[in-house]
Amino acid sequence: MITSNRNVYNAQFSDAKYNAFLKDINEAFDYVPRFKISETPVFIPKALKEKLLEAVAEIMDVINQPNFKALTQGAFFDENTIVPNEDDRPRFIQLDFGICKDDAGELTPKLIELQGFPSLYFFQELLGRMYRKHFGDAIPNGYSQHLNGMTTDEYVELLRHEIVGDTNPKQVVLLEVEPDQQATAIDFYATEAALGIKTVCITELKRKGKQLFYTDGQGEDIQILKIYNRIIFDELHQRTDLTGAFKFQDDVDVEWVGHPNWFFRISKYMMPLIKSKYAPKSYLLDKLETIPSDLENYVLKPLFSFAGSGVHINVTRDTIDSLADKSNYLLQEKVAYAPIIETMDVPAKCEVRMMMVYNSKTDTIEIASNLIRLSKGEMVGVKYNKDKTWVGGSTGFFEM
């Protein structure tokens, strides 16, 4: 997005450098990520950074309302999705923005969706380091992954403090469904390495009264005091084959580091609450009295779906009429991503995720890092970008 930086980066790029970069990432944990890593980071100019900060602030004003829980109670599509012992605030928030152009041709962010859930905090740190290691001559000083000016060490320490804190790391687990089979497994390995915690499948948990345990490598049962939850409920609900001693609705003596209920509250369900120039018009389909006549300008999204499944790009009245459960859908104004990242062939579109963390020392939720996805397809996602280059997961370096 910054022409001078882009020209320098593209001029020094080579397949040999990129392959060495990927090899270094693969060897970090003896694991090959199951998603495409982009050939390039993204350079984000100050003007766009300021708009992103403004957009985040406006969205946080909605989340910080005293009655936010009352406004989002309808997000729980049945009582079996409500987890006991919900805390007062989210620990992690992800805000995804498509980068567009406004009527004046200036870059501007538009909110695509949001999640009250952790993201790839530790993989993104590794990715930023590797871009700097292999393409450092093309990444200027004065640019950072962290909008708040943190160093890498300060970033990792913030996460360590909020996830582990004073608890014995052996008694903190990262919880997933079959973690080694997840596309994001490399982030789990990076988290374990940084924090010294154990990644555990939900089926491996043992319950004794209100206490939870896992078995360590020496065969000893370790009581769990904190759960860093990485289970996405959409997948959990689809996995009817899973068995185990623990269910999310059990009342157990653990601290949720990222309580599961925030996954529902901070989600596409709350999009209609956001009135901002940085957010598209959005409607809960079952609450919409009149269907817009210009449906070609809208996309239809399930409120909760795994890996972006079930999205209707070309919406018609027949599409809406055919839905058995309209309460699970959001009708959202289409966002026109701008092809702005110059690559070796056609420009790529860009989506920026603001990765936020609750800082208990300052009692604020702050932007700690970012994740970027580049696309040349109709949508961001693997199936829309097959056989394309200079697409996939990346990170942004912000002009400070």
C-alpha positions in Angstrom: 0.0 0.0 0.0 3.1 2.2 0.3 4.4 2.5 -3.2 8.1 3.1 -2.4 8.2 0.1 0.0 6.3 -2.1 -2.4 8.6 -1.4 -5.2 11.7 -2.2 -3.1 10.1 -5.4 -1.8 9.0 -6.6 -5.2 12.3 -5.8 -6.8 14.3 -7.9 -4.3 11.9 -10.8 -4.1 12.9 -14.2 -5.4 11.5 -17.7 -5.3 14.7 -18.8 -3.6 14.2 -16.3 -0.8 10.6 -17.3 -0.4 11.4 -21.0 -0.3 14.1 -20.4 2.3 11.5 -18.4 4.3 9.0 -21.2 4.2 11.7 -23.8 5.1 12.5 -21.8 8.2 8.9 -21.7 9.2 8.4 -25.4 8.6 11.5 -26.3 10.6 10.6 -24.1 13.6 8.3 -26.9 14.9 9.0 -29.6 12.4 5.6 -29.0 10.9 4.4 -27.8 7.5 1.4 -25.4 8.0 -1.7 -26.5 6.2 -2.5 -23.1 4.8 -0.9 -20.8 2.2 1.6 -18.3 3.6 1.9 -15.3 1.4 5.0 -14.2 -0.5 4.8 -10.8 1.0 3.9 -8.8 4.1 1.8 -5.7 3.7 3.0 -2.1 4.4 0.2 -0.1 6.0 0.5 3.7 5.8 -0.2 6.1 8.7 -3.4 7.4 7.2 -5.0 4.0 6.9 -3.7 3.1 10.4 -5.5 6.1 11.9 -8.7 5.0 10.2 -8.3 1.5 11.5 -7.8 2.9 15.0 -10.9 5.0 14.7 -13.0 2.1 13.4 -11.8 -0.1 16.3 -12.7 2.6 18.8 -16.2 2.9 17.4 -16.8 -0.8 17.6 -15.4 -1.0 21.1 -17.9 1.7 22.1 -20.6 -0.7 21.3 -19.0 -3.6 23.1 -18.3 -1.5 26.2 -21.9 -0.4 26.6 -23.2 -1.4 30.1 -26.1 -3.2 28.5 -24.1 -5.1 25.9 -24.9 -8.5 27.5 -28.6 -7.8 27.4 -28.3 -6.7 23.8 -26.5 -9.9 22.8 -28.4 -12.5 24.8 -30.2 -13.6 21.7 -26.9 -14.7 20.2 -27.2 -18.1 22.0 -29.3 -20.1 19.6 -30.2 -22.6 22.4 -29.6 -22.8 26.1 -27.2 -25.7 25.6 -24.7 -23.3 24.1 -24.4 -21.2 27.3 -21.4 -21.9 29.4 -21.5 -21.3 33.2 -19.3 -18.7 35.0 -19.1 -16.1 32.4 -16.8 -13.2 33.2 -17.4 -9.5 32.9 -15.4 -8.8 29.8 -13.9 -10.5 26.8 -10.2 -11.4 26.9 -9.7 -11.6 23.1 -11.4 -9.8 20.2 -10.7 -10.1 16.5 -11.9 -7.4 14.1 -11.7 -8.2 10.4 -11.6 -5.3 7.9 -11.6 -5.4 4.2 -9.5 -2.6 2.7 -11.6 -0.6 0.2 -11.5 2.7 -1.5 -13.9 5.5 -0.7 -15.6 7.9 -3.1 -12.5 10.1 -3.1 -10.2 7.1 -4.0 -8.7 7.0 -0.5 -8.1 3.7 1.3 -10.6 2.9 4.0 -11.4 -0.1 6.2 -14.8 -1.8 6.2 -15.7 -4.3 8.9 -16.4 -7.8 7.6 -16.9 -9.7 10.7 -15.7 -10.0 14.4 -15.0 -12.6 16.9 -14.8 -12.7 20.7 -12.2 -15.4 20.5 -8.4 -15.9 20.3 -6.5 -15.9 17.0 -3.0 -16.9 15.9 -1.2 -14.7 18.4 2.0 -16.7 18.5 2.2 -17.8 14.9 1.9 -14.2 13.8 4.9 -13.3 16.0 6.9 -16.1 14.3 5.7 -15.0 10.9 6.8 -11.4 11.4 10.2 -12.5 12.6 10.6 -14.7 9.5 9.6 -11.9 7.1 12.2 -9.7 8.8 14.9 -12.4 8.7 14.5 -13.3 5.0 13.3 -10.0 3.5 14.7 -7.6 6.1 16.4 -5.3 3.7 13.0 -4.5 2.2 11.2 -3.9 5.5 12.2 -0.4 6.7 12.9 0.6 10.3 10.1 2.5 11.9 7.5 -0.1 10.9 5.9 -2.5 13.4 3.4 -5.4 13.7 2.2 -3.8 16.9 0.2 -0.6 16.6 0.8 0.3 20.3 4.6 0.3 19.8 5.3 -2.8 21.8 8.5 -4.7 21.2 8.3 -8.4 20.4 9.4 -9.3 24.0 6.7 -7.0 25.4 4.1 -8.6 23.2 4.9 -12.1 24.3 5.1 -11.0 27.9 1.6 -9.4 27.7 0.2 -12.7 26.4 2.1 -14.7 29.0 0.7 -12.5 31.8 -2.9 -12.7 30.5 -3.0 -16.4 29.7 -0.7 -17.9 32.4 -0.1 -15.2 34.9 1.0 -16.5 38.3 -0.4 -20.0 37.6 1.9 -23.0 37.2 2.1 -23.4 33.3 1.5 -27.1 33.8 -1.9 -26.3 35.1 -2.9 -24.2 32.1 -4.1 -25.9 28.9 -4.8 -24.8 25.4 -8.1 -26.7 24.6 -9.0 -27.8 21.1 -10.7 -30.6 19.2 -8.0 -33.0 17.8 -5.5 -30.2 17.8 -2.9 -31.9 15.6 -5.5 -32.2 12.9 -6.4 -28.5 12.9 -5.2 -26.2 10.1 -3.9 -23.8 12.8 -1.9 -26.4 14.6 1.4 -24.5 14.1 0.0 -21.7 16.3 -0.6 -24.3 19.1 3.0 -25.4 18.9 4.2 -21.8 19.0 2.0 -21.2 22.0 3.4 -24.2 23.8 6.9 -23.1 23.1 6.4 -19.5 24.3 4.3 -20.3 27.4 5.2 -23.8 28.5 1.6 -24.9 28.5 0.0 -28.1 27.2 -2.3 -28.4 24.2 -5.1 -30.9 25.1 -8.0 -32.4 23.1 -11.4 -32.0 24.8 -11.8 -35.8 24.7 -8.7 -36.2 26.9 -10.1 -34.2 29.9 -10.9 -36.1 33.1 -13.5 -34.8 35.5 -13.5 -35.4 39.3 -16.4 -33.6 40.8 -15.9 -29.9 39.8 -12.2 -30.4 39.0 -10.7 -31.1 35.6 -7.5 -33.0 34.9 -5.3 -34.1 32.0 -2.7 -36.8 32.0 0.9 -35.6 31.4 3.7 -37.5 29.6 4.7 -39.3 32.8 1.2 -40.6 33.4 0.4 -38.2 36.2 -3.0 -36.5 36.4 -2.6 -32.7 36.5 -5.3 -30.5 37.7 -6.3 -27.8 35.3 -6.7 -24.3 36.7 -7.0 -22.3 33.5 -8.3 -23.1 30.0 -7.1 -21.1 27.0 -10.0 -22.0 24.8 -9.4 -22.5 21.1 -12.4 -24.7 20.3 -14.7 -23.1 17.7 -18.3 -24.1 18.6 -19.4 -24.5 15.0 -16.9 -27.4 14.7 -17.7 -28.8 18.1 -21.4 -29.0 17.3 -20.7 -30.8 14.1 -18.6 -33.4 15.8 -21.3 -35.6 17.2 -18.7 -38.5 17.3 -16.7 -36.9 20.1 -17.0 -38.5 23.5 -15.4 -37.5 26.8 -16.0 -36.7 30.5 -16.3 -33.0 30.0 -19.0 -30.9 28.4 -18.8 -27.1 28.1 -22.1 -26.7 30.1 -20.5 -28.5 33.1 -19.9 -26.2 36.2 -16.2 -26.7 36.9 -13.6 -25.0 38.9 -11.5 -23.5 36.1 -10.7 -20.0 34.9 -11.6 -19.5 31.3 -9.0 -17.4 29.5 -11.4 -16.3 26.9 -14.8 -17.4 28.2 -16.7 -19.3 25.5 -19.8 -17.2 25.7 -18.0 -14.2 24.2 -17.7 -16.3 21.0 -21.4 -15.8 20.5 -21.8 -12.3 21.9 -19.0 -10.8 19.8 -19.9 -12.3 16.4 -21.8 -11.5 13.3 -24.9 -11.4 15.6 -23.8 -7.9 16.8 -23.1 -6.4 13.4 -26.6 -4.7 13.2 -25.7 -2.8 16.5 -22.7 -1.1 14.9 -23.6 2.2 13.2 -20.3 3.5 11.7 -19.0 4.6 8.3 -16.5 1.7 8.8 -19.3 -1.0 9.0 -21.6 -2.2 6.2 -25.4 -2.1 6.8 -26.3 -5.4 8.4 -29.6 -7.1 9.4 -30.6 -10.2 11.3 -32.6 -11.9 8.6 -35.4 -13.0 10.9 -35.8 -9.5 12.2 -36.0 -7.8 8.8 -39.5 -6.6 8.0 -38.7 -5.7 4.4 -36.3 -7.5 2.1 -34.1 -4.9 0.2 -34.9 -4.7 -3.5 -31.2 -4.5 -4.4 -30.2 -7.9 -3.1 -27.3 -7.9 -5.6 -25.6 -5.5 -3.3 -25.8 -7.9 -0.3 -24.2 -11.1 0.9 -26.0 -13.7 3.1 -24.0 -15.2 5.9 -24.7 -17.8 8.6 -24.3 -16.3 12.0 -22.2 -19.3 13.0 -20.4 -21.5 10.5 -17.1 -23.3 10.4 -14.4 -22.0 8.1 -16.8 -19.7 6.2 -19.1 -22.3 5.0 -22.7 -21.5 3.9 -22.0 -18.0 2.6 -24.3 -16.9 -0.3 -22.5 -14.3 -2.5 -25.2 -14.0 -5.1 -28.4 -13.5 -3.1 -31.8 -13.7 -4.6 -35.3 -13.7 -3.0 -35.5 -17.4 -3.8 -32.3 -17.9 -1.8 -33.9 -16.3 1.2 -37.2 -18.1 0.8 -35.4 -21.4 0.7 -33.8 -21.0 4.1 -35.4 -23.3 6.7 -34.0 -21.3 9.7 -33.8 -17.6 8.9 -32.8 -16.8 12.5 -29.3 -18.2 11.8 -28.5 -15.7 9.0 -27.2 -12.2 8.6 -27.9 -10.1 5.5 -25.0 -7.8 5.0 -24.2 -5.1 2.5 -21.4 -6.2 0.2 -18.0 -4.8 0.7 -15.9 -4.0 -2.4 -12.3 -4.9 -1.6 -9.9 -2.8 -3.6 -7.1 -4.7 -5.5 -4.2 -2.6 -4.0 -1.2 -4.9 -3.4 1.0 -4.9 -6.4 2.3 -8.4 -7.1 4.1 -10.1 -10.0 0.9 -10.4 -12.0 -2.5 -8.9 -10.9 -2.9 -6.9 -7.7 -4.2 -8.6 -4.6 -7.0 -7.6 -2.3 -6.4 -7.3 1.4 -8.2 -8.1 4.7 -6.7 -6.9 7.9 -7.5 -8.5 11.3 -6.9 -6.4 14.4 -5.9 -8.9 17.1 -6.9 -7.5 20.5 -6.0 -8.6 24.0 -7.4 -7.6 27.4 -4.5 -6.0 29.4 -5.3 -6.5 33.1 -2.6 -4.1 34.1 -4.3 -1.2 32.3 -7.8 -2.6 32.4 -8.2 -2.0 28.7 -8.6 -4.1 25.6 -5.9 -3.1 23.2 -4.7 -3.9 19.7 -1.7 -6.2 20.2 -1.0 -7.6 16.7 -2.5 -8.2 13.3 -3.2 -10.8 10.8 -3.6 -10.2 7.1 -5.1 -12.3 4.3 -4.4 -11.6 0.7 -6.8 -12.7 -2.1 -7.2 -12.5 -5.8 -10.5 -14.4 -5.8 -14.1 -13.5 -5.4 -13.7 -14.0 -1.6 -10.9 -14.4 0.9 -10.4 -18.1 1.4 -8.5 -21.1 0.1 -11.1 -22.3 -2.4 -11.2 -18.9 -4.1 -7.4 -18.7 -4.4 -6.3 -22.1 -5.7 -3.3 -22.0 -7.9 -2.7 -18.3 -7.3 0.5 -16.7 -6.0 1.0 -13.8 -3.6 -2.1 -14.7 -1.7 -2.7 -16.3 1.7 -1.8 -15.5 5.3 0.5 -12.6 6.0 1.1 -9.8 8.5 1.1 -6.1 8.3 4.0 -3.7 9.2 2.4 -0.4 10.2 4.1 2.9 9.5 4.7 4.3 13.0 
